[in-house]
């Protein structure tokens, strides 16, 4: 086959072939161009969406800020419960009320109103006092629910708490506050009891003490062998510290005599039965005694490695060598 025949048969394209080649080249070109086109469109839409979202967010924040400012500027004189604790100080400086020296334990409802406090806050204070509560220092007033911090700052310099003296079942103040608030004498709602002789009925009569806690206090006292300090009552299992602080003023200790344990004759079981002496302390004490002989004085148990200074201080009143 000659070259001319070859070229005529294989290198010559008719009209149909040329159209097919153009279509194929066009498809190839589209394949390379379309991805970039769609990518730009998507990016543009995403940018527009992001811009719209940010604009909406800023608009919402602006609206909340305006609402917040309106809320801060609204002072509730109608005892509404929707108040804010962090309201501006200027609201309270401009609050209606007359400042004067007062004792929060004896001030009347009218006196609180004169200071400019809201009725709801006054009711909370009076309810606290009626249940046996007592303000011992000006800072205690900050614990009243509903009293704004800036309200407290406004009246704090005028708080004068009278000293309280207890005589039997009566309490009286010995420091006059103001001419408008004379010294008051009143009878305590609760009797003062001796922690080493009081029975369950006596403990139940105290604020916050039920039958279960009363039994626990007495059981703890019996296991100890008696109390030598009022603070020991606070160690009773299940007795909240807040309750102990409330009843502490009604406790006394006239006879601190306690039952003692002879560390020269007591067994491990007898020692570990005491609430302050566990097996980890009782066993070394007996072991030391068996190896070195009897203790000549109570201080000798400090030679036992397990007996720290803190443990010795707690158990010393309950020990004897005779």
Steps between C-alpha positions, in 0.01 A plus 500: 500500500639837399527798737226685315263209537583474872441871557180489303363209701614589857592869522207653328196603713162542361244749635354257751844423643582866540175565691577209733851637568362848581244353740766294682734800533211712632416238765864483609510880532180502708640235731793729586298825522181394687664407838660845532172664404296313762768554765485876450119497514500296825764724657301808407180358651688393814649847539157657461352259754782563747460875463125475551546276806753735659274798432205317663714406801616858552140619472391248763783597736410865462137422582596297811730779617223754468258271685764441770550872549127552525478224760784647707336840496168363624486512881232270639308683768212252465693215668533311171713188521667579166789700638872505423771486764748694290296812438689831482586671825327819388161324526547455874654834567185651364273256686254661738588447863641672807829379644543472877686279745314177571528150644376240245401267786251746649398725212127495428334456163432872489868565565608285207249678280640832614844382384354442155498118485234317303217319681609160368852542641361627830276192523803274447691675780210485744440133416867423570485674837170337597657156453778572747750658261734769629736747332829493688696728269399743222628262229236243600238721338650422158371143532138617480354381172372788291719772656702647214875546561475872433206527738719349769785738418260791537381409851810315632669807658190553715475147643563494876443157655457507874690261723290208624524382859342175612363451851330167542214490254511872423700706256525876507697763313733726697578759233239754391480550125313823435234709662250360250608143574524462880659201667261207516478226758347174390475137600681241289284244325746225599642387832873458558583134567800317647647272234612236752169464683234592243269224377349455153204725586733785591694469174180474294389834645789671319458647148571252221533196729258214448468170685753325276772761550427518872553122533823522298639776724429301815640176351815685399527645852470154657763346272739783578438478872369857515584831337788716619429774244186644340669478159488119526123510449570626149686174424178298526441296185233655278486832687545783243745770604235763424269336756777472757586868461131580554469298824847578636376807684254282695761246620699510822743271682490525879660164575776386266571179692535212252541124523869405474675195354797345681765464227697255722219245527266563204487240223511576130123453476438739790724765349368479145139529626572867572404729205840673513706179520478263205665159462794659319574694819385250764718216367830700505424629852454147638800372303721779639375428854576129466851571375603792725285448807230712659461868428612714793315808377246571227752701295695177445254385232645770274797263470271274300558579132129488412408762760545841338479830686151556361378158615660543842326837550160343426536183711703637793193598713368142474817321613648406835785280619328384819 
